[in-house]
């Protein structure tokens, strides 16, 4: 069966987010003075073959720990969606 | 009122996604041969003050067009969540 995984990778609390900080500093110059707490993370989408949803999730967690995220500075949330057989 | 915006910025179809392609090429070397269609985009979170949800969404669309996304190569999806008054 095929599953789509959506992995939301964000900085752990307290870890600097330079990309978010840069955007936040730029917004007032464009006239947006009502924006705060800008955080920029990654959203990874992928498709994998697995016997069931549990196996898919276990593999995605393993891939996050090994490659997709940096567990020292990043947290990740995984969402697994079963794809219809004809897609 | 305060609103949280979550903005999912992804490449338009047909636009090269070098970060996703690099991850996809790396996975077989780690033993993951069942993964395809790896796409890596940005997930932006921010908080803004606005009179209502419609005004918040209008401002976020404008910020996406001007700064947060590159409409020539990227698509974006916006989700607006009202924050409880005490947060």
Backbone of each chain as nested JSON, in Angstrom:
{
  "chains": [
    {"id": "A", "residues": [
      {"number": 1, "name": "UNK", "atoms": {"N": [0.841, -1.184, 0.0], "CA": [0.0, 0.0, 0.0], "C": [0.881, 1.24, 0.0]}},
      {"number": 2, "name": "UNK", "atoms": {"N": [0.339, 2.294, -0.584], "CA": [1.114, 3.536, -0.644], "C": [0.58, 4.552, 0.358]}},
      {"number": 3, "name": "UNK", "atoms": {"N": [1.507, 5.223, 0.992], "CA": [1.148, 6.232, 1.977], "C": [1.858, 7.535, 1.64]}},
      {"number": 4, "name": "UNK", "atoms": {"N": [1.17, 8.64, 1.898], "CA": [1.858, 9.922, 1.819], "C": [2.203, 10.361, 3.236]}},
      {"number": 5, "name": "UNK", "atoms": {"N": [3.426, 10.799, 3.421], "CA": [3.835, 11.344, 4.718], "C": [4.058, 12.84, 4.561]}},
      {"number": 6, "name": "UNK", "atoms": {"N": [3.55, 13.597, 5.512], "CA": [3.825, 15.034, 5.611], "C": [4.587, 15.232, 6.902]}},
      {"number": 7, "name": "UNK", "atoms": {"N": [5.764, 15.767, 6.828], "CA": [6.619, 15.904, 8.003], "C": [6.901, 17.384, 8.215]}},
      {"number": 8, "name": "UNK", "atoms": {"N": [6.452, 17.865, 9.365], "CA": [6.609, 19.279, 9.724], "C": [7.84, 19.354, 10.636]}},
      {"number": 9, "name": "UNK", "atoms": {"N": [8.919, 19.937, 10.111], "CA": [10.177, 20.019, 10.862], "C": [10.347, 21.444, 11.356]}},
      {"number": 10, "name": "UNK", "atoms": {"N": [10.409, 21.63, 12.669], "CA": [10.567, 22.99, 13.197], "C": [11.684, 23.024, 14.23]}},
      {"number": 11, "name": "UNK", "atoms": {"N": [12.176, 24.221, 14.499], "CA": [13.238, 24.365, 15.489], "C": [12.702, 24.028, 16.874]}},
      {"number": 12, "name": "UNK", "atoms": {"N": [13.534, 23.414, 17.699], "CA": [13.159, 23.192, 19.095], "C": [13.046, 24.547, 19.793]}},
      {"number": 13, "name": "UNK", "atoms": {"N": [12.212, 24.637, 20.847], "CA": [12.122, 25.904, 21.579], "C": [13.502, 26.325, 22.079]}},
      {"number": 14, "name": "UNK", "atoms": {"N": [13.828, 27.596, 21.917], "CA": [15.105, 28.099, 22.395], "C": [16.221, 28.037, 21.373]}},
      {"number": 15, "name": "UNK", "atoms": {"N": [15.996, 27.335, 20.27], "CA": [17.017, 27.273, 19.223], "C": [16.791, 28.453, 18.276]}},
      {"number": 16, "name": "UNK", "atoms": {"N": [17.857, 29.139, 17.921], "CA": [17.74, 30.317, 17.059], "C": [17.145, 29.943, 15.707]}},
      {"number": 17, "name": "UNK", "atoms": {"N": [16.279, 30.805, 15.196], "CA": [15.646, 30.609, 13.892], "C": [16.004, 31.834, 13.047]}},
      {"number": 18, "name": "UNK", "atoms": {"N": [17.205, 31.859, 12.477], "CA": [17.677, 33.073, 11.798], "C": [16.803, 33.472, 10.61]}},
      {"number": 19, "name": "UNK", "atoms": {"N": [16.244, 32.471, 9.908], "CA": [15.405, 32.786, 8.752], "C": [14.132, 33.507, 9.221]}},
      {"number": 20, "name": "UNK", "atoms": {"N": [13.518, 32.985, 10.279], "CA": [12.323, 33.635, 10.832], "C": [12.643, 35.02, 11.368]}},
      {"number": 21, "name": "UNK", "atoms": {"N": [13.786, 35.155, 12.04], "CA": [14.166, 36.448, 12.611], "C": [14.387, 37.483, 11.507]}},
      {"number": 22, "name": "UNK", "atoms": {"N": [14.981, 37.061, 10.402], "CA": [15.233, 37.981, 9.282], "C": [13.915, 38.468, 8.686]}},
      {"number": 23, "name": "UNK", "atoms": {"N": [12.987, 37.527, 8.485], "CA": [11.683, 37.922, 7.937], "C": [10.984, 38.87, 8.903]}},
      {"number": 24, "name": "UNK", "atoms": {"N": [11.034, 38.548, 10.188], "CA": [10.351, 39.407, 11.164], "C": [10.928, 40.822, 11.165]}},
      {"number": 25, "name": "UNK", "atoms": {"N": [12.258, 40.934, 11.036], "CA": [12.885, 42.26, 10.991], "C": [12.516, 43.02, 9.726]}},
      {"number": 26, "name": "UNK", "atoms": {"N": [12.226, 42.287, 8.628], "CA": [11.918, 42.956, 7.356], "C": [10.491, 43.468, 7.3]}},
      {"number": 27, "name": "UNK", "atoms": {"N": [9.589, 42.868, 8.041], "CA": [8.162, 43.188, 7.88], "C": [7.823, 44.65, 8.208]}},
      {"number": 28, "name": "UNK", "atoms": {"N": [8.361, 45.238, 9.293], "CA": [7.988, 46.632, 9.574], "C": [8.353, 47.577, 8.431]}},
      {"number": 29, "name": "UNK", "atoms": {"N": [9.464, 47.316, 7.746], "CA": [9.86, 48.181, 6.628], "C": [8.847, 48.12, 5.488]}},
      {"number": 30, "name": "UNK", "atoms": {"N": [8.091, 47.04, 5.417], "CA": [7.048, 46.918, 4.388], "C": [5.699, 47.418, 4.905]}},
      {"number": 31, "name": "UNK", "atoms": {"N": [5.686, 47.924, 6.14], "CA": [4.442, 48.481, 6.676], "C": [3.66, 47.528, 7.564]}},
      {"number": 32, "name": "UNK", "atoms": {"N": [4.201, 46.331, 7.81], "CA": [3.487, 45.367, 8.652], "C": [4.065, 45.417, 10.067]}},
      {"number": 33, "name": "UNK", "atoms": {"N": [3.401, 46.166, 10.922], "CA": [3.933, 46.345, 12.275], "C": [3.177, 45.49, 13.295]}},
      {"number": 34, "name": "UNK", "atoms": {"N": [2.254, 44.679, 12.824], "CA": [1.403, 43.902, 13.737], "C": [1.719, 42.417, 13.725]}},
      {"number": 35, "name": "UNK", "atoms": {"N": [2.929, 42.073, 13.291], "CA": [3.279, 40.66, 13.15], "C": [4.368, 40.299, 14.153]}},
      {"number": 36, "name": "UNK", "atoms": {"N": [4.234, 39.164, 14.801], "CA": [5.253, 38.713, 15.748], "C": [5.422, 37.206, 15.632]}},
      {"number": 37, "name": "UNK", "atoms": {"N": [6.383, 36.687, 16.349], "CA": [6.621, 35.242, 16.443], "C": [6.689, 34.549, 15.082]}},
      {"number": 38, "name": "UNK", "atoms": {"N": [7.532, 35.083, 14.212], "CA": [7.709, 34.46, 12.9], "C": [8.683, 33.283, 13.044]}},
      {"number": 39, "name": "UNK", "atoms": {"N": [8.231, 32.108, 12.647], "CA": [9.082, 30.914, 12.682], "C": [9.005, 30.243, 11.322]}},
      {"number": 40, "name": "UNK", "atoms": {"N": [10.163, 29.874, 10.802], "CA": [10.185, 29.226, 9.49], "C": [10.821, 27.852, 9.619]}},
      {"number": 41, "name": "UNK", "atoms": {"N": [10.048, 26.853, 9.243], "CA": [10.533, 25.47, 9.28], "C": [10.376, 24.821, 7.919]}},
      {"number": 42, "name": "UNK", "atoms": {"N": [10.583, 23.501, 7.899], "CA": [10.477, 22.765, 6.643], "C": [9.215, 21.921, 6.643]}},
      {"number": 43, "name": "UNK", "atoms": {"N": [8.631, 21.752, 5.478], "CA": [7.538, 20.802, 5.331], "C": [7.951, 19.824, 4.249]}},
      {"number": 44, "name": "UNK", "atoms": {"N": [8.139, 18.567, 4.649], "CA": [8.603, 17.538, 3.724], "C": [7.423, 16.646, 3.362]}},
      {"number": 45, "name": "UNK", "atoms": {"N": [7.23, 16.43, 2.091], "CA": [6.208, 15.489, 1.62], "C": [6.911, 14.358, 0.901]}},
      {"number": 46, "name": "UNK", "atoms": {"N": [6.473, 13.132, 1.132], "CA": [7.014, 12.013, 0.372], "C": [5.988, 10.9, 0.309]}},
      {"number": 47, "name": "UNK", "atoms": {"N": [6.216, 9.972, -0.611], "CA": [5.331, 8.821, -0.788], "C": [6.155, 7.584, -0.496]}},
      {"number": 48, "name": "UNK", "atoms": {"N": [5.595, 6.651, 0.289], "CA": [6.323, 5.404, 0.51], "C": [5.388, 4.211, 0.463]}},
      {"number": 49, "name": "UNK", "atoms": {"N": [5.975, 3.068, 0.071], "CA": [5.266, 1.79, 0.076], "C": [5.489, 1.141, 1.422]}},
      {"number": 50, "name": "UNK", "atoms": {"N": [4.416, 0.674, 2.047], "CA": [4.561, -0.012, 3.331], "C": [3.367, -0.934, 3.506]}},
      {"number": 51, "name": "UNK", "atoms": {"N": [3.531, -1.996, 4.301], "CA": [2.412, -2.931, 4.468], "C": [1.215, -2.303, 5.188]}},
      {"number": 52, "name": "UNK", "atoms": {"N": [1.459, -1.406, 6.131], "CA": [0.344, -0.755, 6.817], "C": [0.8, 0.593, 7.367]}},
      {"number": 53, "name": "UNK", "atoms": {"N": [-0.137, 1.334, 7.975], "CA": [0.162, 2.694, 8.409], "C": [1.201, 2.714, 9.528]}},
      {"number": 54, "name": "UNK", "atoms": {"N": [1.137, 1.699, 10.408], "CA": [2.093, 1.66, 11.519], "C": [3.517, 1.493, 10.977]}},
      {"number": 55, "name": "UNK", "atoms": {"N": [3.676, 0.573, 10.021], "CA": [5.005, 0.352, 9.435], "C": [5.484, 1.616, 8.729]}},
      {"number": 56, "name": "UNK", "atoms": {"N": [4.566, 2.305, 8.045], "CA": [4.94, 3.546, 7.355], "C": [5.435, 4.571, 8.361]}},
      {"number": 57, "name": "UNK", "atoms": {"N": [4.714, 4.713, 9.472], "CA": [5.097, 5.716, 10.474], "C": [6.45, 5.37, 11.106]}},
      {"number": 58, "name": "UNK", "atoms": {"N": [6.653, 4.086, 11.408], "CA": [7.929, 3.668, 12.017], "C": [9.086, 4.019, 11.081]}},
      {"number": 59, "name": "UNK", "atoms": {"N": [8.896, 3.757, 9.785], "CA": [9.979, 4.062, 8.846], "C": [10.211, 5.57, 8.733]}},
      {"number": 60, "name": "UNK", "atoms": {"N": [9.146, 6.352, 8.734], "CA": [9.316, 7.798, 8.599], "C": [10.022, 8.367, 9.837]}},
      {"number": 61, "name": "UNK", "atoms": {"N": [9.679, 7.862, 11.022], "CA": [10.378, 8.31, 12.237], "C": [11.871, 8.023, 12.104]}},
      {"number": 62, "name": "UNK", "atoms": {"N": [12.197, 6.817, 11.644], "CA": [13.602, 6.423, 11.485], "C": [14.309, 7.336, 10.47]}},
      {"number": 63, "name": "UNK", "atoms": {"N": [13.637, 7.625, 9.366], "CA": [14.245, 8.504, 8.355], "C": [14.425, 9.916, 8.909]}},
      {"number": 64, "name": "UNK", "atoms": {"N": [13.486, 10.365, 9.738], "CA": [13.633, 11.699, 10.345], "C": [14.864, 11.741, 11.233]}},
      {"number": 65, "name": "UNK", "atoms": {"N": [15.027, 10.71, 12.062], "CA": [16.16, 10.684, 12.991], "C": [17.493, 10.597, 12.254]}},
      {"number": 66, "name": "UNK", "atoms": {"N": [17.507, 9.891, 11.125], "CA": [18.763, 9.657, 10.421], "C": [19.09, 10.719, 9.378]}},
      {"number": 67, "name": "UNK", "atoms": {"N": [18.072, 11.305, 8.756], "CA": [18.359, 12.166, 7.606], "C": [17.506, 13.422, 7.526]}},
      {"number": 68, "name": "UNK", "atoms": {"N": [16.195, 13.282, 7.734], "CA": [15.295, 14.387, 7.363], "C": [15.323, 15.537, 8.362]}},
      {"number": 69, "name": "UNK", "atoms": {"N": [15.549, 15.23, 9.635], "CA": [15.596, 16.281, 10.645], "C": [16.909, 16.155, 11.405]}},
      {"number": 70, "name": "UNK", "atoms": {"N": [17.252, 17.198, 12.129], "CA": [18.405, 17.153, 13.024], "C": [17.849, 17.163, 14.445]}},
      {"number": 71, "name": "UNK", "atoms": {"N": [17.773, 15.984, 15.086], "CA": [17.073, 15.905, 16.383], "C": [17.722, 16.754, 17.475]}},
      {"number": 72, "name": "UNK", "atoms": {"N": [18.956, 17.194, 17.261], "CA": [19.613, 18.03, 18.266], "C": [18.965, 19.418, 18.324]}},
      {"number": 73, "name": "UNK", "atoms": {"N": [18.538, 19.914, 17.187], "CA": [17.98, 21.277, 17.145], "C": [16.557, 21.349, 16.595]}},
      {"number": 74, "name": "UNK", "atoms": {"N": [16.031, 20.217, 16.108], "CA": [14.725, 20.277, 15.45], "C": [13.751, 19.248, 16.025]}},
      {"number": 75, "name": "UNK", "atoms": {"N": [12.488, 19.611, 16.039], "CA": [11.414, 18.674, 16.374], "C": [10.651, 18.376, 15.092]}},
      {"number": 76, "name": "UNK", "atoms": {"N": [9.983, 17.24, 15.038], "CA": [9.202, 16.937, 13.836], "C": [7.869, 16.316, 14.224]}},
      {"number": 77, "name": "UNK", "atoms": {"N": [6.882, 16.602, 13.376], "CA": [5.554, 16.004, 13.525], "C": [5.237, 15.302, 12.23]}},
      {"number": 78, "name": "UNK", "atoms": {"N": [4.716, 14.083, 12.346], "CA": [4.483, 13.262, 11.159], "C": [2.991, 13.021, 10.995]}},
      {"number": 79, "name": "UNK", "atoms": {"N": [2.532, 13.164, 9.765], "CA": [1.139, 12.835, 9.443], "C": [1.197, 11.832, 8.291]}},
      {"number": 80, "name": "UNK", "atoms": {"N": [0.514, 10.712, 8.454], "CA": [0.529, 9.667, 7.42], "C": [-0.876, 9.557, 6.819]}},
      {"number": 81, "name": "UNK", "atoms": {"N": [-0.957, 9.606, 5.514], "CA": [-2.25, 9.507, 4.829], "C": [-2.165, 8.344, 3.844]}},
      {"number": 82, "name": "UNK", "atoms": {"N": [-3.151, 7.436, 3.912], "CA": [-3.158, 6.323, 2.954], "C": [-3.625, 6.839, 1.604]}},
      {"number": 83, "name": "UNK", "atoms": {"N": [-2.885, 6.501, 0.553], "CA": [-3.285, 6.93, -0.785], "C": [-4.228, 5.89, -1.373]}},
      {"number": 84, "name": "UNK", "atoms": {"N": [-5.207, 6.336, -2.129], "CA": [-6.125, 5.414, -2.786], "C": [-5.32, 4.513, -3.733]}},
      {"number": 85, "name": "UNK", "atoms": {"N": [-5.71, 3.237, -3.892], "CA": [-4.913, 2.294, -4.687], "C": [-4.651, 2.757, -6.111]}},
      {"number": 86, "name": "UNK", "atoms": {"N": [-5.55, 3.556, -6.681], "CA": [-5.35, 3.947, -8.082], "C": [-4.526, 5.211, -8.254]}},
      {"number": 87, "name": "UNK", "atoms": {"N": [-3.965, 5.742, -7.177], "CA": [-3.141, 6.943, -7.361], "C": [-1.669, 6.57, -7.391]}}
    ]},
    {"id": "B", "residues": [
      {"number": 1, "name": "UNK", "atoms": {"N": [-7.768, 41.41, 17.873], "CA": [-7.679, 39.969, 18.117], "C": [-6.391, 39.425, 17.508]}},
      {"number": 2, "name": "UNK", "atoms": {"N": [-5.923, 38.349, 18.114], "CA": [-4.687, 37.748, 17.6], "C": [-4.993, 36.476, 16.832]}},
      {"number": 3, "name": "UNK", "atoms": {"N": [-4.292, 36.316, 15.742], "CA": [-4.468, 35.134, 14.919], "C": [-3.11, 34.502, 14.657]}},
      {"number": 4, "name": "UNK", "atoms": {"N": [-3.109, 33.171, 14.611], "CA": [-1.897, 32.504, 14.146], "C": [-2.11, 32.117, 12.691]}},
      {"number": 5, "name": "UNK", "atoms": {"N": [-1.109, 32.38, 11.876], "CA": [-1.157, 31.95, 10.473], "C": [-0.114, 30.863, 10.274]}},
      {"number": 6, "name": "UNK", "atoms": {"N": [-0.513, 29.811, 9.58], "CA": [0.409, 28.753, 9.136], "C": [0.424, 28.816, 7.624]}},
      {"number": 7, "name": "UNK", "atoms": {"N": [1.565, 29.018, 7.042], "CA": [1.658, 29.194, 5.596], "C": [2.55, 28.093, 5.037]}},
      {"number": 8, "name": "UNK", "atoms": {"N": [1.944, 27.258, 4.202], "CA": [2.65, 26.138, 3.588], "C": [3.101, 26.611, 2.208]}},
      {"number": 9, "name": "UNK", "atoms": {"N": [4.409, 26.807, 2.039], "CA": [4.956, 27.304, 0.764], "C": [5.618, 26.144, 0.045]}},
      {"number": 10, "name": "UNK", "atoms": {"N": [5.125, 25.817, -1.137], "CA": [5.726, 24.702, -1.886], "C": [6.007, 25.122, -3.313]}},
      {"number": 11, "name": "UNK", "atoms": {"N": [6.877, 24.355, -3.978], "CA": [7.205, 24.66, -5.369], "C": [5.986, 24.425, -6.253]}},
      {"number": 12, "name": "UNK", "atoms": {"N": [5.813, 25.272, -7.262], "CA": [4.773, 25.026, -8.264], "C": [5.107, 23.746, -9.019]}},
      {"number": 13, "name": "UNK", "atoms": {"N": [4.077, 23.052, -9.537], "CA": [4.352, 21.837, -10.317], "C": [5.283, 22.164, -11.482]}},
      {"number": 14, "name": "UNK", "atoms": {"N": [6.274, 21.315, -11.703], "CA": [7.193, 21.517, -12.81], "C": [8.414, 22.337, -12.46]}},
      {"number": 15, "name": "UNK", "atoms": {"N": [8.409, 22.957, -11.282], "CA": [9.575, 23.727, -10.858], "C": [10.525, 22.775, -10.115]}},
      {"number": 16, "name": "UNK", "atoms": {"N": [11.795, 22.848, -10.428], "CA": [12.775, 21.946, -9.817], "C": [12.816, 22.145, -8.303]}},
      {"number": 17, "name": "UNK", "atoms": {"N": [12.933, 21.036, -7.581], "CA": [13.011, 21.058, -6.128], "C": [14.327, 20.37, -5.745]}},
      {"number": 18, "name": "UNK", "atoms": {"N": [15.452, 21.11, -5.834], "CA": [16.763, 20.463, -5.658], "C": [16.943, 19.848, -4.271]}},
      {"number": 19, "name": "UNK", "atoms": {"N": [16.354, 20.474, -3.241], "CA": [16.503, 19.939, -1.894], "C": [15.796, 18.566, -1.799]}},
      {"number": 20, "name": "UNK", "atoms": {"N": [14.579, 18.505, -2.333], "CA": [13.845, 17.234, -2.343], "C": [14.564, 16.182, -3.171]}},
      {"number": 21, "name": "UNK", "atoms": {"N": [15.097, 16.588, -4.321], "CA": [15.784, 15.636, -5.19], "C": [17.028, 15.077, -4.508]}},
      {"number": 22, "name": "UNK", "atoms": {"N": [17.738, 15.922, -3.767], "CA": [18.947, 15.474, -3.073], "C": [18.597, 14.457, -1.997]}},
      {"number": 23, "name": "UNK", "atoms": {"N": [17.541, 14.754, -1.226], "CA": [17.127, 13.801, -0.189], "C": [16.706, 12.48, -0.837]}},
      {"number": 24, "name": "UNK", "atoms": {"N": [15.937, 12.575, -1.916], "CA": [15.464, 11.345, -2.561], "C": [16.63, 10.495, -3.055]}},
      {"number": 25, "name": "UNK", "atoms": {"N": [17.665, 11.143, -3.594], "CA": [18.835, 10.391, -4.073], "C": [19.605, 9.756, -2.924]}},
      {"number": 26, "name": "UNK", "atoms": {"N": [19.536, 10.387, -1.719], "CA": [20.303, 9.865, -0.587], "C": [19.632, 8.667, 0.08]}},
      {"number": 27, "name": "UNK", "atoms": {"N": [18.323, 8.562, -0.028], "CA": [17.607, 7.548, 0.744], "C": [18.009, 6.106, 0.399]}},
      {"number": 28, "name": "UNK", "atoms": {"N": [18.167, 5.733, -0.899], "CA": [18.539, 4.34, -1.175], "C": [19.855, 3.934, -0.504]}},
      {"number": 29, "name": "UNK", "atoms": {"N": [20.803, 4.851, -0.394], "CA": [22.081, 4.535, 0.246], "C": [21.901, 4.21, 1.725]}},
      {"number": 30, "name": "UNK", "atoms": {"N": [20.818, 4.705, 2.318], "CA": [20.533, 4.394, 3.72], "C": [19.622, 3.174, 3.845]}},
      {"number": 31, "name": "UNK", "atoms": {"N": [19.306, 2.548, 2.724], "CA": [18.485, 1.339, 2.767], "C": [17.003, 1.565, 2.522]}},
      {"number": 32, "name": "UNK", "atoms": {"N": [16.609, 2.802, 2.225], "CA": [15.192, 3.079, 1.989], "C": [14.93, 3.137, 0.488]}},
      {"number": 33, "name": "UNK", "atoms": {"N": [14.468, 2.022, -0.068], "CA": [14.284, 1.953, -1.523], "C": [12.81, 2.095, -1.906]}},
      {"number": 34, "name": "UNK", "atoms": {"N": [11.956, 2.327, -0.917], "CA": [10.506, 2.349, -1.174], "C": [9.923, 3.761, -1.093]}},
      {"number": 35, "name": "UNK", "atoms": {"N": [10.782, 4.775, -1.242], "CA": [10.321, 6.156, -1.07], "C": [10.393, 6.883, -2.405]}},
      {"number": 36, "name": "UNK", "atoms": {"N": [9.372, 7.649, -2.718], "CA": [9.366, 8.421, -3.964], "C": [8.719, 9.781, -3.704]}},
      {"number": 37, "name": "UNK", "atoms": {"N": [8.77, 10.622, -4.719], "CA": [8.09, 11.931, -4.685], "C": [8.424, 12.749, -3.44]}},
      {"number": 38, "name": "UNK", "atoms": {"N": [9.705, 12.912, -3.164], "CA": [10.123, 13.724, -2.022], "C": [10.086, 15.195, -2.435]}},
      {"number": 39, "name": "UNK", "atoms": {"N": [9.331, 15.978, -1.691], "CA": [9.25, 17.416, -1.954], "C": [9.485, 18.145, -0.642]}},
      {"number": 40, "name": "UNK", "atoms": {"N": [10.323, 19.162, -0.685], "CA": [10.619, 19.911, 0.531], "C": [10.236, 21.371, 0.329]}},
      {"number": 41, "name": "UNK", "atoms": {"N": [9.361, 21.839, 1.184], "CA": [8.916, 23.225, 1.126], "C": [9.116, 23.895, 2.472]}},
      {"number": 42, "name": "UNK", "atoms": {"N": [8.548, 25.099, 2.599], "CA": [8.686, 25.846, 3.847], "C": [7.363, 25.859, 4.586]}},
      {"number": 43, "name": "UNK", "atoms": {"N": [7.44, 25.865, 5.894], "CA": [6.242, 26.068, 6.693], "C": [6.514, 27.274, 7.583]}},
      {"number": 44, "name": "UNK", "atoms": {"N": [5.766, 28.348, 7.349], "CA": [5.965, 29.594, 8.081], "C": [4.844, 29.747, 9.094]}},
      {"number": 45, "name": "UNK", "atoms": {"N": [5.211, 30.01, 10.329], "CA": [4.216, 30.295, 11.364], "C": [4.432, 31.733, 11.823]}},
      {"number": 46, "name": "UNK", "atoms": {"N": [3.349, 32.46, 12.019], "CA": [3.478, 33.8, 12.591], "C": [2.199, 34.168, 13.313]}},
      {"number": 47, "name": "UNK", "atoms": {"N": [2.298, 35.194, 14.131], "CA": [1.153, 35.692, 14.883], "C": [0.9, 37.114, 14.427]}},
      {"number": 48, "name": "UNK", "atoms": {"N": [-0.366, 37.466, 14.176], "CA": [-0.651, 38.859, 13.82], "C": [-1.923, 39.347, 14.503]}},
      {"number": 49, "name": "UNK", "atoms": {"N": [-1.938, 40.651, 14.72], "CA": [-3.12, 41.334, 15.255], "C": [-3.975, 41.777, 14.085]}},
      {"number": 50, "name": "UNK", "atoms": {"N": [-5.266, 41.491, 14.14], "CA": [-6.163, 41.932, 13.072], "C": [-7.566, 42.023, 13.642]}},
      {"number": 51, "name": "UNK", "atoms": {"N": [-8.408, 42.872, 13.034], "CA": [-9.762, 43.01, 13.57], "C": [-10.599, 41.741, 13.431]}},
      {"number": 52, "name": "UNK", "atoms": {"N": [-10.381, 40.97, 12.359], "CA": [-11.128, 39.719, 12.199], "C": [-10.344, 38.769, 11.3]}},
      {"number": 53, "name": "UNK", "atoms": {"N": [-10.894, 37.559, 11.128], "CA": [-10.154, 36.54, 10.397], "C": [-9.971, 36.914, 8.931]}},
      {"number": 54, "name": "UNK", "atoms": {"N": [-10.973, 37.568, 8.349], "CA": [-10.87, 37.949, 6.935], "C": [-9.727, 38.943, 6.746]}},
      {"number": 55, "name": "UNK", "atoms": {"N": [-9.662, 39.939, 7.63], "CA": [-8.583, 40.93, 7.527], "C": [-7.223, 40.259, 7.714]}},
      {"number": 56, "name": "UNK", "atoms": {"N": [-7.156, 39.296, 8.648], "CA": [-5.895, 38.582, 8.872], "C": [-5.477, 37.85, 7.605]}},
      {"number": 57, "name": "UNK", "atoms": {"N": [-6.434, 37.174, 6.977], "CA": [-6.109, 36.397, 5.771], "C": [-5.675, 37.322, 4.635]}},
      {"number": 58, "name": "UNK", "atoms": {"N": [-6.367, 38.444, 4.471], "CA": [-6.007, 39.385, 3.399], "C": [-4.571, 39.866, 3.592]}},
      {"number": 59, "name": "UNK", "atoms": {"N": [-4.224, 40.191, 4.842], "CA": [-2.858, 40.667, 5.09], "C": [-1.829, 39.573, 4.839]}},
      {"number": 60, "name": "UNK", "atoms": {"N": [-2.146, 38.338, 5.224], "CA": [-1.172, 37.251, 5.03], "C": [-0.974, 36.983, 3.539]}},
      {"number": 61, "name": "UNK", "atoms": {"N": [-2.053, 37.026, 2.761], "CA": [-1.909, 36.847, 1.304], "C": [-0.973, 37.921, 0.747]}},
      {"number": 62, "name": "UNK", "atoms": {"N": [-1.19, 39.16, 1.176], "CA": [-0.363, 40.27, 0.696], "C": [1.109, 40.063, 1.095]}},
      {"number": 63, "name": "UNK", "atoms": {"N": [1.339, 39.63, 2.327], "CA": [2.728, 39.391, 2.77], "C": [3.349, 38.246, 1.983]}},
      {"number": 64, "name": "UNK", "atoms": {"N": [2.544, 37.226, 1.652], "CA": [3.075, 36.118, 0.845], "C": [3.519, 36.62, -0.521]}},
      {"number": 65, "name": "UNK", "atoms": {"N": [2.68, 37.427, -1.149], "CA": [2.994, 37.917, -2.495], "C": [4.215, 38.828, -2.48]}},
      {"number": 66, "name": "UNK", "atoms": {"N": [4.382, 39.589, -1.394], "CA": [5.453, 40.576, -1.359], "C": [6.755, 40.043, -0.784]}},
      {"number": 67, "name": "UNK", "atoms": {"N": [6.686, 39.107, 0.168], "CA": [7.911, 38.737, 0.882], "C": [8.046, 37.241, 1.163]}},
      {"number": 68, "name": "UNK", "atoms": {"N": [6.962, 36.614, 1.636], "CA": [7.119, 35.269, 2.211], "C": [7.286, 34.18, 1.155]}},
      {"number": 69, "name": "UNK", "atoms": {"N": [6.651, 34.367, -0.004], "CA": [6.772, 33.372, -1.067], "C": [7.238, 34.069, -2.328]}},
      {"number": 70, "name": "UNK", "atoms": {"N": [7.692, 33.285, -3.278], "CA": [8.027, 33.819, -4.596], "C": [6.968, 33.294, -5.56]}},
      {"number": 71, "name": "UNK", "atoms": {"N": [5.968, 34.114, -5.886], "CA": [4.832, 33.595, -6.655], "C": [5.207, 33.076, -8.041]}},
      {"number": 72, "name": "UNK", "atoms": {"N": [6.394, 33.425, -8.518], "CA": [6.819, 32.934, -9.836], "C": [7.101, 31.434, -9.789]}},
      {"number": 73, "name": "UNK", "atoms": {"N": [7.618, 30.957, -8.669], "CA": [7.994, 29.538, -8.593], "C": [7.323, 28.801, -7.436]}},
      {"number": 74, "name": "UNK", "atoms": {"N": [6.578, 29.516, -6.597], "CA": [6.028, 28.86, -5.405], "C": [4.524, 29.085, -5.281]}},
      {"number": 75, "name": "UNK", "atoms": {"N": [3.843, 28.087, -4.729], "CA": [2.434, 28.227, -4.366], "C": [2.358, 28.26, -2.851]}},
      {"number": 76, "name": "UNK", "atoms": {"N": [1.297, 28.85, -2.307], "CA": [1.183, 28.856, -0.853], "C": [-0.258, 28.58, -0.437]}},
      {"number": 77, "name": "UNK", "atoms": {"N": [-0.373, 27.946, 0.717], "CA": [-1.685, 27.7, 1.315], "C": [-1.655, 28.299, 2.705]}},
      {"number": 78, "name": "UNK", "atoms": {"N": [-2.73, 29.001, 3.048], "CA": [-2.765, 29.731, 4.311], "C": [-3.844, 29.159, 5.208]}},
      {"number": 79, "name": "UNK", "atoms": {"N": [-3.486, 28.967, 6.469], "CA": [-4.469, 28.527, 7.457], "C": [-4.425, 29.561, 8.579]}},
      {"number": 80, "name": "UNK", "atoms": {"N": [-5.578, 30.087, 8.96], "CA": [-5.635, 31.119, 10.001], "C": [-6.367, 30.539, 11.21]}},
      {"number": 81, "name": "UNK", "atoms": {"N": [-5.78, 30.659, 12.368], "CA": [-6.388, 30.15, 13.593], "C": [-6.489, 31.304, 14.58]}},
      {"number": 82, "name": "UNK", "atoms": {"N": [-7.68, 31.505, 15.136], "CA": [-7.836, 32.569, 16.131], "C": [-7.223, 32.103, 17.449]}},
      {"number": 83, "name": "UNK", "atoms": {"N": [-6.399, 32.942, 18.051], "CA": [-5.8, 32.59, 19.328], "C": [-6.718, 33.028, 20.456]}},
      {"number": 84, "name": "UNK", "atoms": {"N": [-6.777, 32.24, 21.5], "CA": [-7.6, 32.597, 22.656], "C": [-7.082, 33.924, 23.238]}},
      {"number": 85, "name": "UNK", "atoms": {"N": [-7.968, 34.78, 23.756], "CA": [-7.559, 36.112, 24.217], "C": [-6.45, 36.089, 25.262]}},
      {"number": 86, "name": "UNK", "atoms": {"N": [-6.369, 35.023, 26.047], "CA": [-5.378, 35.007, 27.121], "C": [-4.02, 34.461, 26.685]}},
      {"number": 87, "name": "UNK", "atoms": {"N": [-3.838, 34.188, 25.392], "CA": [-2.513, 33.694, 24.972], "C": [-1.712, 34.825, 24.357]}}
    ]}
  ]
}
